[in-house]
Amino acid sequence: MLKQTPLNITHRELGARMVDFGGWDMPVNYGSQIEEHHAVRTGCGLFDVSHMLPVDLEGAEVRAFLRRLMANNVDKLQVSGKALYSCMLNEAGGVIDDLIIYFMDENWFRVVANAGCADKDLAWMERMNAEWGAGCTLTPRRDLAMIAIQGPDAPRVLNHALPGVDSITATLKPFTAAAMGEMFIARTGYTGEDGFEAMVLAKAAPFFWRALMEAGGKPIGLGARDTLRLEAGMNLYGQDMDETANPLESGLAWTVDLKTERDFVGRSALEASEVTQQLVGLVLVDRGVLRSHQKVHTKNGDGEITSGTFSPTMQQSIALARVPLGIAPGDEVEVEIRDKALRAKVVKYPFVRNGKVLI
């Protein structure tokens, strides 16, 4: 039996094509995936991300607990509402999950886990909490629904759906959040556009979704979510990194704090590891479509595409690929596609941000 979000009936009423996404019954599109993609780049798109799991961590030792648990340093979070992107690593330096951590006060942090990793994330945090005697209270918030409101028109749409909320959202800088009772609004997203991720009580989600639609928001499925995030150069767990790949070889070195003396799970393994690979962007020169697991031939040895797609914004095939060190933007490589070696150019990603092509 597939798990369902509080918006499952709403998606079906809207004619969404539903698929099994990591055990969840989720909308892949509501019609044209290409039109949905462009709707986010030019207007405002709505995403049901209620399959993701917010976890509230509370207690006097919660900051110390997260300081030891996360690869990024939560001591960077000093202002209420500030968010931090971080990997949570195992002892071997592999990525258990990539998460967003919100600091609300010294006794309350909120962590948002990816859907496919939610159960193992929670189990890992509970295990570390017990082993370290941190005494934190961990509360998974499945009573909340999450809706992402993304695109250049997102501020207007959100304010129209919730009149007066702009008194709060207008002051929210990127990667900050505000709590209003049980409602939680963050200026974050997974599309490369301006926007918000809002958490509301599950029972209120269908009404909120309809209000956002009436304000001009367009329902967007998982298909466009993937092309948008790849254009924005954002990693996808399970493809661009996982427990077998460390963040230093996954384009995530900027999320790992090795400058301070703070110890964290996986640090010693990272410091002892020999980094031989890197994550780069590719744009296909020849005709074809780049897909994950295709082999990449470079002057320094072989690599592999981790995520690939045809970019609706650029009208070109693009990818993220893990390749040997020494390969730089401007280099040309070959990608094996259906027994053919097609040319691709190495580029610095992101490919698209805020509606603009950067390549």
N, C-alpha and C positions, 0 to 999 in steps of 0.2 A: 504494500500500500504506500503510494507516494505521499510525502508530506505536503501540506497545503498552507499557503500564506493566508492571512485574513482577507486578501484581495482576490482569492481564487475565483469566486463566483463572478466578481466584477470583470475579470479578464475574459471569462467565458461569455458573458453577456456582450462584451465588446467584439466577439468573434476572433479572439486570439488563437493562434496555433500553439497548442501546449505541447511541451516535451518534458522528458525526464532529465532533470539537471541535477546530478549528484543526489538523487533520491527525492528531489522536490519537483512538484508539478508546476512548471513555470512557462510563461509566454515567450516564444522565440521571436514572434512578430505578430502584428495585427493586420498585415497586408503587405505592403512593399517595404522590405528592409532598407532599401536605398533611400526611399522617401523619409523613413524614420531617422536614418542617419543625418540627412540634410536638415531635418526639422530641428535637431539639437544644435547643429552648427549655426543655424540662421535664426532660430526662434526659441522654443522651450519644449523640452521633452520630459516625460515623467517615467520613472523606472520603479518598479516594485523590487526592492532589495531586502524585503522582510525575511528572506531565507538566511541572511547574515545574522550573527548573534551578538548583541550588546551584552557585556558582562560588567556589572558594577562591582568594584573592589573597594571595600571600606575597612577602616581600622586605623589605629594610631601608627602602625608600621607599614602602611601600604606603599608609601614612597620608597622606603628601604627595600621592600619586597620587589617592586618593579625595577629598581635600580640594579638589582642582581639578576632579574629575570630577562630583561630586554637588552638587545645589542646596542640600541641607541640610548642616550642618557636622559632619563626623565627629569634630571636636575635642570634641564633646559626649560622645563615647564614651571614658571613662577607666577604667571598671571592667570586668574580664574578663566576657564573657557579655552585656554590655549591647547592646541593639539600637536601631536608628534607622530610621525610615521616611523615604525620600527619593525625589525624582524625579531622573532622569538626563536632562539636556536636550541638545538640539542647539544649534547656534550661534544659531538664530533664536528660541530660548526655548521651542520646542515640546517636548513630553514624549516622549522615546524610550521610556521605561518608568518605572513606579513600582516600587521595590524595597525590600526589607528588608536592612539591613547589620548584621552581627553582628561585634563586636570581641572577638576571643579573646586575642590578645596583639599586641605591636607589629609582629610579623612575619607575622601571620595574621588576615585579615578574611574573613568569608564573606558573599557577596551572593546573594540568592535572586531570580531573574528570573521573570517571567510566561512561561507556556508559549509563547504566540504571539509573544513578543518575544525568546525565548532566543537564537536564532541571530544576530539583528541586534544584540542587547545585547553578546554575546560579541565579535562582529566590531568593534563600536564601541570596546569596552574595549581590545581588542588593538591597534586602530589608534592610540588615544590613548597607550597604553603605549609604542608604537614611536615616535610623533612626539615625545613628551616625553622619551624616553630614561629612563623611570622604572625600567626593569629589573625590573619585577614579574613573578612567575610566575603565570599564570592557569590554573587547573585546573578544567574543567567536571566535575562529579561525577555523571555518569550511572550510576555504580556504586551510587548511593544511591537508595532509595525514600523518599517522604515521605507520612506519614499524619497527618491532622489529627484530633485527639480533642477534640470540642467539646461544651460544655453544662455545666450545674451539677453533673452527676455525673461529669464527666471525671476529676477527681483520683482518685476511688475506682476507676473503671474502669482507669485507667492503672496504679495501684498493684496492683490485683488481677492484671492481666496480667503485670506485672513486679514481683513481691514485693520490697519493700525500696527501690524507687525513690523512695518518698516522702521518704526521708532527703535526697534531692536536690531533688525537685520542690516539697516543702513550703516551701523557702526561695526558690524562684524567684518573683520579682515579675513583674508584667506587663512584657513587652518585655525579658525577659532569657532567657538560654539557658545550658546546661551541656553539655559534651562528655564522654562516657564511652567512651573508645576510639573506635570508628567510629560509635557511637550519639550522636545529637545531639538534645537535647530543648529546645524553646523554649516559653515561655508566651506564645504569640502565636496569632492566628487571624483568621478572616474572616467571623465570624458575629455579633459583638456579645455573645458569651457567654464565660465563663471557658473555658480549655482549653489545649491544647498542640498543637504541630506537631513530630512526631518524625521524624528521619531515621535510617534503618537500612540496612544492606547489602541490596541488591536481593534477594539469594537468601533473606534472612531475612524479607522482607516478608509472604509468605503465612502464615507461622507466627505472626508478630506480629499480623496482622489477625485470625486465628482466635482467638487468645488474648484480644484485645480484645472480640471478639463474645461469647465465652464468659463474659466478665466483665460483659456487659450492654450493650456498645456496639452501636448500630444502624447498618447501612450506609446512607449518604446519598449521593444522586446530585447531578449538576450543577444540576438544576431547583431543588431546595430550597436549594442553596448560593447561588443567585442571589437568591431571595426573602429569605433570611436576611441576606445582605450589604447588600441594598438597605434593608431595615428598619433595619439598623445604620448606614446613611448612609455606606457605604464605596464609594469610586469603583471602577469597572471600566474597565480599560484597553481602549481601542478604542470605548468608548461615552461615558464621562464625561470623558475626556481622551485625546489622542493627539498626534502630531507637529504637527498643525495648531492645537492649542489650548495656550495657556500655562497654567501652574499657578495664576497669579493670577486667572484667570477660570474656574477649575475647582474652586474650593473647597479649593485646596491651598496657599494663601499661607502657612499655618502651617508648611509643610515647606520653605519657601525662606528661607535665611538671607541677608538683605540688611542686617543690622545691623552685621556685622563688615566689615572691609576685604578679607577673603579674596575672591580672584577665582575664578570657576568658569565652566565652559562655559555660555553662555546668559545670564550675568548682565547684560552690557551691553545685550543685546536686551530683557531684561525691564525694565531701568531706563529704556530709551528708549520702551517701548511705552505706549500710552494704554489703560488698562483701562476698558472700556465695558460689560462684562458680568460676571455673577456666577452662581454655582451656588446654587440654593435648593431647598427641599423643597416639594412640593405634596401636598395631600390633596384628592381629588375630592369635591365636594359632591353633584353629581348622579350618577345611575346610569351606570356604564360602567367601562371599564378603561383606565388610562393606559399608553401604550406609547412606546418610543423613537421619535424623529423626528416625533411629533405637534407641530403648531404651537401656540404659546402666545401669546395676545394680552394685553398688559398696557397700563396707562395710559401707559407710557413707550416703547412700541414692542413689536415681536414678539420672541419667543424660541422655544426648542425643547426638548422633553423629551429628555434624554440616556438615562435609564433609567426604566422604569415597570413596575409589576406590581400585582397584587391581593395585599394583605398578609394572610396567613393569621392572624397574631397580632391585627391591628387590625380585620380584616374590613372593610377599606376599600381603595380603590385609591390608591396612593401613587406618587410619582415624584421624581426629581431633574431639574431643568430649568435650562438656561442662559438667563438673561433679562437685560434691561438693568438697569444700576445704578439705584438709587432705589426698587426694589421691595422691600418689607419684610414680615416676618411679620405676618399679620393682613390683608394686602391680598387682594383677590379678583381672579382672572384668569379668562380663558376658554381652554379647550383645544379644538382642532378634533378631533372624533372622528366619523368617518364622516359628514362634511359637517354635523355639528351642533356648535354652540358650547356646551360644557358648563362649568359653574362649578367652579372649584377654589380652595382657600385656600392662601396661601403660609404655610409654617411653617418653623421652625428645626429642622433635622435634627440628630442621628439621631432616627428614629421610635421605635425599640425598642432597649433595651440591658439586658442581664442579666435578660431575661424581663419587663421592665416597659415598658409603653407610655408614652412621654414626651411625646406630643403631646396 
